[in-house]
Amino acid sequence: MNGSVIGNYRIDREIGEGGMSHVFVGRTLCATEVLPLDYPVVLKVMSDELAGEVTARKRFVKEAQILAKLRHRYITRFYEFINDAQHAVLIMEYVEGTPVDVLLAEKGALPLQDAIGIAQNLLEALVYAHGKGIVHRDIKPANLIREKSGNVKVTDFGIAKIREGGTSPGQTVLTKSGFLLGTPHYMSPEQIREPKDAGARADVYSSGVVLYEMLTGQLPFNSRSLPKLIDAIYRGEKQPPSALRPEVDKELEAIVLKSMSPRMDQRFESAREFYEALEEYEARQPLRPAAKMAPVAMATRVDLPNPAEKKNQWALVGVKNDSNEKYSIDGEVMVGRDRTCSIVLTHPAVSRRHAKITFSGSSCVLEDLKSANGTYVNNARIERANLKPGDVVRFGADPSCSYVLRDH
């Protein structure tokens, strides 16, 4: 199909093939309200042999409906769905980067910090998707693309919703080729037994398998016999990560093994809980040298007012009654999850470098740094705002990340 035209897009080259579709990179032929001229996109085109099948087309339509609900920095963006007599095509963001399965094939086990960072990006995306009621159901390294910046985007929500009607009890959902709907090596026991029962904890399990593989360079279950593979998954029999890589300490190992428990009630309850376990683990590790950057004034967390503070110094104070959070503001202060920030907020809704506060004399300015979940002042989303004492500032959508600006 190279060189052919579908709608406003010219196909340049094929980059992949799945059970239901072919995936191409193309470019826009004309500028639109959303995309400029000659802009690279990904086209996921339904296979010709399935184009006339009602069930297959319904699944494509459902994928488009799912993608249209998702707008997150770690999820590939959806632009358009072309659905006519000739084609069923999803038009999506083209991500410049390397699929994580390619990284694993080239490098084997990844550096510990890289593996944890990729897992955190994945889990942050899942926290968002699960909050929308959407379960991915096919989390695996091939569906994660690592950008040059180091961030990772989650792709392919093609089986995020099981087709309408489901199947009879005990039966496995199949693709046109007869394979399990999903990738068995990464599937939870409940997803193998009854795909329609696979909920958010199935994604937690699959994310744990991905983290295991990134840490060790090996899959936890890798039998060539499908019945033996499924039996091993049901039993949960696998080598602990530390047996394959001694650098993995017992604390990190416990997190990975909990995420992969064959019993749902013994796993993390949610992607958020899994994320927070990794975040807390990271926070307890020795600080590594930070990349060189322009010096900034540090915001210091304190529990009690300091009489020696400058008369005109301001502070952000946690709004929760039981919170002892208080961050003094002086000069230029960065806010985010990254531990190089002056104010570190370990919450999935907070971006790694979320916002900047600049205090000078009697002026205090807040700037959002293109965060995924926004910065708010008195419940209004802002890009830049002048703050005054008494303003309530929120980083992300969660009220627990709300702070009142106080002057001393």
C-alpha positions as CSV (number, residue, x, y, z in Angstrom):
1,M,0.0,0.0,0.0
2,N,3.0,2.3,0.0
3,G,2.2,5.5,-1.8
4,S,-1.6,4.9,-1.7
5,V,-3.9,7.6,-0.3
6,I,-6.6,7.1,2.4
7,G,-8.6,10.2,3.2
8,N,-6.1,13.1,4.0
9,Y,-3.2,10.7,4.4
10,R,-0.5,9.2,2.1
11,I,1.0,5.9,3.2
12,D,4.8,5.9,3.3
13,R,5.8,2.5,4.8
14,E,4.5,-0.4,6.8
15,I,5.9,-0.8,10.3
16,G,3.8,-3.7,11.7
17,E,1.1,-6.3,11.3
18,G,-1.3,-7.8,13.8
19,G,-4.1,-10.4,13.8
20,M,-6.6,-7.8,12.5
21,S,-4.7,-5.0,10.9
22,H,-1.6,-3.6,9.2
23,V,0.2,-0.6,10.7
24,F,1.7,2.1,8.5
25,V,3.5,5.5,8.8
26,G,2.0,8.2,6.6
27,R,1.7,11.9,6.3
28,T,-1.0,14.5,6.0
29,L,-1.8,15.8,2.5
30,C,-3.5,19.0,3.7
31,A,-3.5,21.0,6.9
32,T,-6.5,20.6,9.1
33,E,-7.7,22.1,12.4
34,V,-5.8,19.5,14.3
35,L,-2.8,18.6,12.1
36,P,-0.4,20.6,9.9
37,L,0.6,19.8,6.3
38,D,3.0,16.9,5.8
39,Y,2.7,15.8,9.4
40,P,3.7,12.2,10.3
41,V,0.9,9.9,11.6
42,V,0.3,6.2,12.2
43,L,-2.4,4.5,10.3
44,K,-3.8,1.3,11.6
45,V,-5.7,-0.3,8.7
46,M,-8.1,-3.2,9.1
47,S,-7.0,-6.3,7.1
48,D,-8.8,-6.7,3.8
49,E,-10.1,-10.2,4.7
50,L,-11.8,-8.8,7.8
51,A,-13.1,-5.5,6.4
52,G,-16.5,-7.1,5.6
53,E,-16.9,-8.9,9.0
54,V,-19.4,-7.1,11.2
55,T,-17.8,-8.3,14.5
56,A,-14.3,-7.2,13.4
57,R,-15.5,-3.8,12.3
58,K,-17.4,-3.4,15.6
59,R,-14.1,-4.0,17.4
60,F,-12.4,-1.4,15.4
61,V,-15.2,1.1,16.1
62,K,-15.0,0.3,19.8
63,E,-11.2,0.9,19.7
64,A,-11.8,4.3,18.2
65,Q,-14.4,5.1,20.8
66,I,-11.9,4.1,23.6
67,L,-9.0,6.1,22.1
68,A,-11.2,9.2,21.7
69,K,-11.6,9.3,25.5
70,L,-7.9,9.2,26.2
71,R,-5.7,12.3,26.4
72,H,-2.6,11.6,28.5
73,R,1.1,12.4,28.1
74,Y,2.0,8.7,28.3
75,I,-0.7,7.4,25.9
76,T,-0.4,7.8,22.1
77,R,-2.9,10.3,20.9
78,F,-5.9,9.5,18.6
79,Y,-6.7,11.9,15.7
80,E,-9.4,10.4,13.5
81,F,-11.3,7.3,12.5
82,I,-12.1,6.6,8.9
83,N,-15.0,4.2,8.5
84,D,-16.4,3.7,5.1
85,A,-17.2,1.0,2.6
86,Q,-13.6,0.6,1.6
87,H,-11.7,1.1,4.8
88,A,-11.6,1.0,8.6
89,V,-8.6,3.1,9.6
90,L,-7.4,4.5,13.0
91,I,-5.3,7.6,12.6
92,M,-2.9,8.1,15.6
93,E,0.1,9.9,16.8
94,Y,3.5,8.9,15.4
95,V,6.0,8.5,18.3
96,E,9.7,8.9,17.5
97,G,11.3,6.3,19.7
98,T,12.1,2.6,20.3
99,P,9.6,-0.1,21.3
100,V,10.6,-1.6,24.7
101,D,10.7,-5.1,23.3
102,V,13.4,-3.9,20.8
103,L,15.3,-2.4,23.7
104,L,15.1,-5.8,25.5
105,A,16.2,-7.7,22.4
106,E,19.2,-5.4,21.9
107,K,20.3,-4.9,25.5
108,G,18.8,-7.6,27.7
109,A,18.1,-6.5,31.2
110,L,17.8,-2.7,31.4
111,P,19.4,-0.5,34.1
112,L,17.4,-0.6,37.3
113,Q,16.4,3.1,37.1
114,D,15.4,2.8,33.5
115,A,13.2,-0.3,34.2
116,I,11.5,1.5,37.2
117,G,11.0,4.7,35.2
118,I,9.4,2.9,32.3
119,A,7.1,1.0,34.7
120,Q,6.1,4.3,36.4
121,N,5.2,5.9,33.1
122,L,3.1,2.8,32.2
123,L,1.4,2.8,35.6
124,E,0.7,6.5,35.4
125,A,-1.0,6.0,32.1
126,L,-3.0,3.1,33.5
127,V,-4.1,5.1,36.5
128,Y,-5.6,7.6,34.0
129,A,-7.2,4.9,31.8
130,H,-8.6,3.0,34.7
131,G,-10.1,6.2,36.0
132,K,-12.0,6.4,32.7
133,G,-13.2,2.8,33.1
134,I,-10.9,1.5,30.4
135,V,-8.7,-1.6,30.9
136,H,-5.9,-2.2,28.3
137,R,-5.7,-6.0,28.5
138,D,-2.6,-6.3,26.3
139,I,0.2,-4.7,28.2
140,K,3.5,-5.9,26.9
141,P,6.9,-4.4,25.9
142,A,5.9,-4.2,22.2
143,N,3.1,-1.8,23.2
144,L,5.4,0.6,24.9
145,I,7.5,3.1,23.0
146,R,10.4,4.8,24.7
147,E,11.0,8.3,23.3
148,K,14.4,10.0,23.1
149,S,13.5,12.0,26.2
150,G,13.2,8.8,28.2
151,N,9.4,9.0,28.6
152,V,7.3,6.1,27.5
153,K,4.0,6.0,25.6
154,V,1.4,3.2,25.8
155,T,0.0,2.1,22.5
156,D,-2.6,-0.3,21.1
157,F,-5.9,-0.4,22.9
158,G,-7.2,-2.8,20.3
159,I,-8.6,-5.3,22.8
160,A,-9.2,-2.9,25.6
161,K,-12.9,-3.9,25.5
162,I,-13.9,-7.5,24.8
163,R,-16.3,-7.7,21.8
164,E,-20.0,-7.4,22.5
165,G,-21.6,-10.7,23.4
166,G,-18.5,-12.2,24.9
167,T,-18.3,-16.0,25.0
168,S,-19.8,-18.8,26.8
169,P,-18.3,-19.7,30.3
170,G,-14.8,-21.3,30.2
171,Q,-14.3,-20.5,26.5
172,T,-11.3,-18.4,25.4
173,V,-11.8,-15.3,23.2
174,L,-9.9,-15.9,19.9
175,T,-8.6,-13.7,17.1
176,K,-9.2,-14.7,13.5
177,S,-6.1,-16.8,13.6
178,G,-7.2,-18.8,16.6
179,F,-4.7,-17.2,19.1
180,L,-5.6,-16.0,22.6
181,L,-7.0,-12.5,22.6
182,G,-3.9,-11.0,24.2
183,T,-0.3,-12.3,24.6
184,P,-0.2,-15.3,26.9
185,H,3.2,-14.6,28.5
186,Y,1.9,-11.4,30.0
187,M,-1.7,-12.4,30.7
188,S,-3.0,-12.9,34.3
189,P,-4.6,-16.2,35.2
190,E,-8.1,-14.7,35.3
191,Q,-7.7,-13.2,31.8
192,I,-6.7,-16.6,30.5
193,R,-9.6,-18.3,32.2
194,E,-12.3,-15.8,31.3
195,P,-11.2,-12.7,29.3
196,K,-14.4,-10.8,30.1
197,D,-13.5,-11.0,33.8
198,A,-10.1,-9.3,33.2
199,G,-10.3,-6.0,35.1
200,A,-7.8,-3.4,36.2
201,R,-5.9,-5.9,38.3
202,A,-5.2,-7.8,35.1
203,D,-3.3,-4.8,33.8
204,V,-1.5,-4.6,37.2
205,Y,-0.4,-8.2,36.7
206,S,0.8,-7.6,33.1
207,S,2.7,-4.5,34.2
208,G,4.4,-6.6,36.8
209,V,5.5,-9.1,34.1
210,V,6.9,-6.3,32.0
211,L,8.9,-4.9,35.0
212,Y,10.2,-8.5,35.8
213,E,11.4,-8.8,32.2
214,M,13.0,-5.4,32.1
215,L,14.8,-6.1,35.4
216,T,16.0,-9.6,34.5
217,G,16.1,-9.7,30.7
218,Q,13.9,-12.9,30.9
219,L,10.2,-13.7,31.0
220,P,9.0,-15.3,34.2
221,F,7.1,-18.0,32.3
222,N,8.5,-19.1,28.9
223,S,7.5,-22.6,28.0
224,R,7.1,-23.3,24.3
225,S,4.1,-25.5,25.1
226,L,1.0,-23.4,25.5
227,P,-0.6,-25.8,28.0
228,K,2.6,-25.9,30.1
229,L,2.9,-22.1,29.9
230,I,-0.7,-21.6,31.1
231,D,-0.2,-24.1,33.9
232,A,2.9,-22.2,35.1
233,I,1.0,-18.9,35.1
234,Y,-1.9,-20.5,37.1
235,R,0.6,-21.8,39.7
236,G,2.7,-18.7,39.7
237,E,5.9,-20.7,39.7
238,K,8.8,-18.6,38.6
239,Q,12.3,-17.7,39.7
240,P,12.6,-14.6,41.9
241,P,14.2,-11.6,40.1
242,S,17.2,-11.6,42.5
243,A,18.1,-15.1,41.4
244,L,18.5,-13.9,37.9
245,R,20.0,-10.5,38.8
246,P,21.5,-10.0,42.3
247,E,21.3,-6.2,41.9
248,V,17.5,-6.5,42.5
249,D,17.2,-6.1,46.2
250,K,14.6,-7.9,48.3
251,E,12.4,-4.7,48.6
252,L,12.1,-4.2,44.9
253,E,11.7,-8.0,44.4
254,A,8.8,-8.0,46.8
255,I,7.0,-5.3,44.8
256,V,7.5,-7.2,41.6
257,L,6.3,-10.5,43.0
258,K,3.2,-8.9,44.7
259,S,2.2,-7.3,41.4
260,M,2.4,-10.8,39.7
261,S,0.5,-12.8,42.3
262,P,-1.7,-15.4,40.6
263,R,-4.4,-14.5,43.1
264,M,-6.1,-11.2,42.5
265,D,-6.7,-10.5,46.2
266,Q,-2.9,-10.8,46.9
267,R,-1.9,-8.3,44.2
268,F,-1.8,-4.5,44.4
269,E,-5.4,-3.3,44.5
270,S,-4.8,-0.8,41.7
271,A,-2.2,0.6,39.3
272,R,-2.1,3.6,41.6
273,E,-1.0,1.4,44.6
274,F,1.6,-0.3,42.4
275,Y,2.9,3.1,41.2
276,E,3.1,4.4,44.8
277,A,5.0,1.3,46.0
278,L,7.7,2.0,43.3
279,E,7.6,5.7,44.1
280,E,8.2,5.0,47.8
281,Y,11.0,2.5,47.0
282,E,12.7,5.1,44.8
283,A,12.4,7.8,47.5
284,R,14.3,5.5,49.9
285,Q,17.3,5.0,47.5
286,P,20.4,7.1,47.8
287,L,20.3,10.3,45.7
288,R,22.1,10.1,42.5
289,P,24.0,13.0,41.0
290,A,21.5,15.2,39.1
291,A,22.0,16.5,35.6
292,K,23.6,19.9,35.5
293,M,21.0,22.6,35.3
294,A,20.7,26.3,36.2
295,P,20.8,26.8,40.0
296,V,17.4,27.4,41.6
297,A,16.5,28.5,45.1
298,M,15.5,25.5,47.2
299,A,12.1,25.2,48.9
300,T,12.6,23.6,52.3
301,R,9.9,21.5,54.0
302,V,9.4,22.6,57.6
303,D,7.1,21.5,60.4
304,L,7.0,24.7,62.4
305,P,7.2,28.4,61.5
306,N,10.8,29.7,61.8
307,P,11.0,33.1,63.6
308,A,14.2,33.8,61.6
309,E,12.4,33.7,58.2
310,K,12.4,36.8,56.1
311,K,9.5,39.0,56.8
312,N,8.1,38.8,53.3
313,Q,8.7,35.1,52.6
314,W,5.7,33.0,51.5
315,A,4.9,29.3,51.7
316,L,2.6,26.7,50.4
317,V,0.7,24.9,53.2
318,G,-1.2,21.6,52.8
319,V,-5.0,22.1,53.0
320,K,-5.6,18.8,54.7
321,N,-6.2,19.2,58.5
322,D,-3.9,16.3,59.3
323,S,-1.1,17.5,56.9
324,N,2.1,18.9,58.2
325,E,3.2,19.9,54.7
326,K,4.7,23.3,54.4
327,Y,7.0,24.5,51.7
328,S,8.7,27.9,51.9
329,I,9.0,29.8,48.6
330,D,12.0,32.0,47.8
331,G,13.3,32.8,44.3
332,E,12.5,30.3,41.6
333,V,11.1,27.0,42.7
334,M,10.3,23.9,40.7
335,V,7.4,21.6,41.6
336,G,7.1,18.0,40.5
337,R,7.7,14.3,41.1
338,D,11.4,14.4,40.0
339,R,13.7,14.5,42.9
340,T,15.7,17.3,41.4
341,C,12.7,19.6,41.9
342,S,12.7,21.9,44.9
343,I,9.2,20.7,46.0
344,V,8.8,17.0,45.4
345,L,5.2,15.7,45.4
346,T,5.1,11.9,45.0
347,H,1.7,11.5,43.4
348,P,0.8,10.0,40.1
349,A,-1.3,13.0,39.1
350,V,1.8,15.2,39.4
351,S,4.1,15.4,36.4
352,R,7.9,15.0,36.8
353,R,8.4,18.7,36.3
354,H,4.9,20.0,36.8
355,A,5.0,23.8,37.6
356,K,7.3,26.7,38.5
357,I,6.8,29.3,41.1
358,T,8.8,32.6,41.0
359,F,8.8,34.8,44.0
360,S,10.4,38.2,43.8
361,G,9.8,41.0,46.4
362,S,6.0,41.0,46.8
363,S,5.2,39.2,43.5
364,C,4.5,35.5,43.3
365,V,3.9,34.0,39.8
366,L,2.9,30.4,39.1
367,E,3.5,28.8,35.7
368,D,2.3,25.4,34.5
369,L,5.0,23.5,32.6
370,K,2.7,21.7,30.2
371,S,1.8,19.1,32.8
372,A,-0.4,16.2,31.9
373,N,-3.1,16.9,34.5
374,G,-3.0,20.6,34.8
375,T,-2.3,23.3,37.5
376,Y,-5.2,25.0,39.2
377,V,-5.7,28.2,41.2
378,N,-9.0,28.4,43.1
379,N,-10.3,25.5,41.0
380,A,-9.6,27.2,37.7
381,R,-7.0,25.6,35.4
382,I,-4.2,28.1,34.5
383,E,-1.1,28.3,32.4
384,R,0.3,31.3,34.2
385,A,-1.2,33.2,37.2
386,N,-0.2,35.9,39.7
387,L,-0.7,34.5,43.2
388,K,-1.9,36.3,46.3
389,P,-2.1,35.1,49.9
390,G,-5.1,32.8,50.5
391,D,-5.1,31.4,46.9
392,V,-5.6,27.6,46.8
393,V,-3.1,25.9,44.4
394,R,-3.7,22.4,43.1
395,F,-1.2,20.3,41.2
396,G,-3.1,17.8,39.1
397,A,-6.7,16.7,39.5
398,D,-6.5,15.1,43.0
399,P,-7.6,17.4,45.8
400,S,-4.9,15.8,48.1
401,C,-2.4,17.9,46.1
402,S,-3.9,21.2,47.2
403,Y,-2.1,23.9,49.0
404,V,-2.9,27.4,50.4
405,L,-0.5,30.2,49.8
406,R,0.4,32.0,53.0
407,D,2.7,34.9,53.7
408,H,4.7,35.2,56.9
